[in-house]
Amino acid sequence: MKSTIAIFALVLASLSAAGQQPTLASPLLDHLAGHWVLRGNIAGKQTTHDVDAEWVIQHQYLRLHEVSQEQDAKGQPQYEAMIFIGWNQTPKTYTCVWLDVYGGASVASLGVAEPAENELPFIFRDEKGEVSFHNDFVYNPTADTWEWRMDNIDKGLAKPFGRVKLTRK
């Protein structure tokens, strides 16, 4: 009986291991790991945020913790987000899950980007499946900086929402 249980456990372990993706190897995301200061314009206002990015969950996701330096009347950050970027082996795309102080996680919280050189052009769709938001993460290897270009999409037209630059702390 003990040997049957041991064999069953071994089979289950091998099946779960076979289903796991290999550790994410992404030189582009490796450049995003670290401690950053985000400065620029979001929703028509100048802002400064701290962004800390680190590999988590056995190097499957890069987690970004973004916190505004500006505070509300209660002394809390005006904005805070937890962003997870991972890789989907099939269909070979990056996925972004954006969770922030506005709550209400939905399909619109999920972005997808096809790999591009020094760029992660995330596309977010609404509940109807229509493109509603772009957030392009663009890496400048010469300066070792990132730009985030954020656009609301209305009836197929991009309307700038934010333009920010991340520099290392």
N, C-alpha and C positions, 0 to 999 in steps of 0.2 A: 504494500500500500504506500509506504513512504517513497519507494523508488518510482512509483507511478506518479505521485504528486510532484516529485522532483523533476521527472521528465516533462510533465505537463507545464511546470513553471519555466523550464528551459525553453520549451517550444514557444510559449507566450513571449518570453523575453526576446527570442530571436525574431519573432514576427513584428514586435513593436520596434525593434532596432532596424529592421529592414524597411519600415515605413518612414523612418525619420530622415529628413534631409541632411546632407552633410553640413558641417559647420560652414556658416556663410563666410566666404572669402570675397571681399569687395574692396579693392584698393581705393575706389572712390569714397566709399563710406568710411574707410580708415582715415581719410583726410578730414572727415567731419567729426570724428571722435576728439574730445578734448573740451577745453573751457573757452567760451567765447563771450564777446560783448556784441550785441545786436543794436545797431543804430540806424535810424532812418525815419521814414514817414509811413504810418499805418492809419488808414481811415482819415486822412487829412491832418493828422497831428504828428509832431516830432515825438519820438519815443526812444527809450533805451531799455534793453532787456539783458539779463544774464542768461546764457544758454550753456548747459552742461550736457555733454553727449558721451555715453559710454555703452560698451557692448554688454548685453544681458542675456539671460536664459540660454546658457551654453553657447554664446556667440551666435545666436540665431537672429537677434534684433539689435539695432542701435536705438537706444532710448535717449531722447532729448528732453530735458526738463528746462522749460522756458519760463522765466519769471520777470515781470516788468519791474524796473526800479521805481517807477511812479507808484504812488500809493493812493488808496481811496480815503474817504473821511474816517474810516475805522482803523487806518494804519495798515491795511492789508494791500498786497500787490493788486494793482488795477487789472492785471492780466496774468494768468498762469496756465500753462499747458504741459501735458505729457504726450510726447509723440513717439511712436514706435515705427521704425522702418525695417522691413524684412524683405526676403526674396522668395518668390514663388518659382520653384524649378519648372513647373508647367503652369503657365505659358511663358516662362522666362521674363518675368516682370518684377519690379520692385513694388511693394505695397506699403502704404503709409496709413497709420491709424492716428487721428488727431483728436485728442481729448482735452477739453479746456474748461475754464470757469463758466462757460455758457451752458454746459451740460447737454442733455438730450442727445446722447450718442445715437447715430442712425447711419443708414447707408451713405449719407452725405459726409460722414466723418472718415470715410475710406477713400484714399487716393491711390491711383495706379500710375506707374511710370515705366515706359519702355527704356531699356538702357541706352544711354547716349554718352559720348565722350565728354567728361567733365560736367555732366548735367543730369539732373533727375527732374524731368518735366512731369510733375504729378498732376493728374486730372481727377477732379472730384465730380461725382454725378449726384443729382437729386433723386428723390424717391421714384420719379418717372423714368429714370435712366438718362436724362438729358445732362449734358455737361453744364455745371453750375459754377465751377471755380477752378482756376489754375494756380499752382504754386510751383514755380520753377526754381529748383536749387541749382545754382550755377557756381562751380568751383573755378577759381583763378589760381592755377598752380604756381605762377611766377610770384604772386603776392601772398600765397597761402591764405586766401580769404574766400568767403562765400557770399553770394548775393541771393536773396530770396525775392523773386518777382511774383507778386500776388495780384490776380485779376479776378473780379467777379465777371461771370459770363451771363449776359442778358440777351436773349433772342439771337444767340450766336456771336454777339459782339463782346469783345473784351473791354472792361472798364477798370482802369487801374485802381487797386485797393491799397497796395503797399509796395514800397521799394525800400529794402533794408540791406545792410551789409554787415556781415559777421567778421570780426577780427579777433585774433587770439588774445586772451587775457595775459 
